[in-house]
Each structure stands twice: as C-alpha cells, then as structure tokens.
Amino acid sequence: MNQTRIEFLRQTLEDNPNDTFARYALALELSKSSTPSEAWPYFQYLLTHHPEYSPTYYQAGMFLLTQGRREEAQAILAKGVEVARRQGNAHAQSELQAALDDLGTSA
C-alpha cells in the first residue's frame, strides 16, 4: 500500500466527489492496504451510483472473494457480464465470465 497515493486519492475525491476513476483507484488501493474492509464502501458506491462503470464489477467481485463473500462475488460478477454485454465490451465480458467460470458458475 502506498499511503501517499491513498491520501492523494482521498483529497481528489474531496475536491471532486464525482471523480469516478479516483473513487475506483481508491477502492483498489484500500483493498491492498492493512485495512482492506475500508475499500468496500467505495466499490459499493460505484456499483450503486455508476452502474455502467464496468471495471468495478471485476475488482469488486475479486475483493469480495478475498473477504470470503463468494455468493455476493458471484452476483456482482454476473451483473458485470450483463453490463459489459450491453456495452459491447467483449474484453471485459470475457474477463468477468472467466472469473465466474473459475467459481463454477456462468452468466
């Protein structure tokens, strides 16, 4: 974890609360920190307020798996497959589908 990066991203969000990428990057940094549970509210905000931001689905799903929340991870990955399909984002769709397949499920 890079505390300076986390501080920078927090400040960026304070200055611009609608910066989707900064919120996503902060969630990723926090997920690798000594307090990974702090990442979830940022992922959850993105999933709720920016449901078309497809990168969130894969990372949020992987985060939930590391937290032992398999069923929630499967649901989020499946939703991500739907979002990527609607967007015509074949690359994201295939990554999300591969993650689901690794869990023994498919969308």
C-alpha positions as CSV (number, residue, x, y, z in Angstrom):
1,M,0.0,0.0,0.0
2,N,1.1,3.5,-0.7
3,Q,-0.2,5.8,1.9
4,T,0.7,8.9,-0.1
5,R,-1.4,7.6,-3.0
6,I,-4.3,6.9,-0.7
7,E,-4.1,10.4,0.7
8,F,-3.9,11.9,-2.8
9,L,-6.9,9.9,-3.9
10,R,-8.9,10.9,-0.8
11,Q,-8.0,14.6,-1.4
12,T,-9.0,14.2,-5.1
13,L,-12.4,12.9,-4.0
14,E,-12.8,15.6,-1.5
15,D,-12.2,18.2,-4.3
16,N,-14.3,16.3,-6.8
17,P,-16.7,13.8,-5.3
18,N,-17.9,12.8,-8.8
19,D,-14.5,11.6,-10.0
20,T,-15.4,8.0,-10.7
21,F,-11.8,6.9,-11.6
22,A,-10.4,8.4,-8.3
23,R,-13.0,6.5,-6.3
24,Y,-12.2,3.3,-8.2
25,A,-8.5,3.8,-7.7
26,L,-9.0,4.5,-4.0
27,A,-11.0,1.3,-3.6
28,L,-8.2,-0.7,-5.3
29,E,-5.5,0.9,-3.1
30,L,-7.6,0.3,0.1
31,S,-8.2,-3.3,-0.9
32,K,-4.5,-3.9,-0.8
33,S,-4.0,-2.0,2.5
34,S,-3.7,-3.1,6.0
35,T,-7.4,-2.3,6.4
36,P,-9.0,-3.7,3.3
37,S,-12.5,-3.5,4.7
38,E,-12.3,0.2,4.1
39,A,-12.4,-0.5,0.3
40,W,-15.9,-1.9,0.2
41,P,-17.9,1.3,0.7
42,Y,-16.1,2.8,-2.3
43,F,-16.8,-0.3,-4.5
44,Q,-20.4,-0.2,-3.3
45,Y,-20.8,3.5,-4.1
46,L,-19.6,2.9,-7.6
47,L,-21.9,-0.1,-8.1
48,T,-24.8,1.9,-6.9
49,H,-24.2,5.4,-8.4
50,H,-22.1,4.4,-11.5
51,P,-23.5,1.0,-12.5
52,E,-22.2,1.4,-16.1
53,Y,-18.6,1.7,-14.9
54,S,-17.7,-1.8,-15.9
55,P,-14.2,-2.1,-14.4
56,T,-15.8,-2.0,-10.9
57,Y,-17.5,-5.4,-11.3
58,Y,-14.4,-7.5,-11.7
59,Q,-12.5,-5.7,-9.0
60,A,-15.4,-5.7,-6.6
61,G,-16.0,-9.4,-7.2
62,M,-12.4,-10.3,-6.6
63,F,-12.4,-8.2,-3.5
64,L,-15.5,-10.0,-2.1
65,L,-13.8,-13.3,-2.8
66,T,-10.8,-12.3,-0.7
67,Q,-13.3,-11.4,2.0
68,G,-14.9,-14.8,1.9
69,R,-18.2,-13.4,0.4
70,R,-18.5,-15.9,-2.5
71,E,-22.2,-15.6,-3.2
72,E,-22.0,-11.8,-3.3
73,A,-19.0,-12.0,-5.6
74,Q,-20.8,-14.3,-8.0
75,A,-23.8,-11.9,-8.1
76,I,-21.6,-8.9,-8.9
77,L,-19.5,-10.7,-11.5
78,A,-22.7,-11.9,-13.2
79,K,-24.1,-8.4,-13.2
80,G,-20.8,-7.2,-14.7
81,V,-21.2,-9.7,-17.5
82,E,-24.6,-8.2,-18.3
83,V,-23.2,-4.6,-18.2
84,A,-20.3,-5.5,-20.4
85,R,-22.5,-7.3,-22.8
86,R,-24.9,-4.3,-23.1
87,Q,-21.9,-2.0,-23.7
88,G,-20.4,-4.3,-26.3
89,N,-17.2,-4.6,-24.3
90,A,-16.2,-8.1,-25.3
91,H,-12.9,-7.9,-23.4
92,A,-14.5,-7.0,-20.0
93,Q,-17.2,-9.5,-20.7
94,S,-14.8,-12.4,-21.2
95,E,-12.7,-11.5,-18.1
96,L,-15.9,-11.4,-16.0
97,Q,-17.1,-14.6,-17.5
98,A,-13.8,-16.3,-16.9
99,A,-14.0,-15.3,-13.2
100,L,-17.4,-16.8,-13.0
101,D,-16.3,-19.9,-14.7
102,D,-13.5,-20.2,-12.2
103,L,-16.1,-20.1,-9.4
104,G,-18.0,-22.9,-11.2
105,T,-20.9,-20.6,-12.3
106,S,-21.8,-18.9,-15.5
107,A,-23.9,-15.9,-16.5
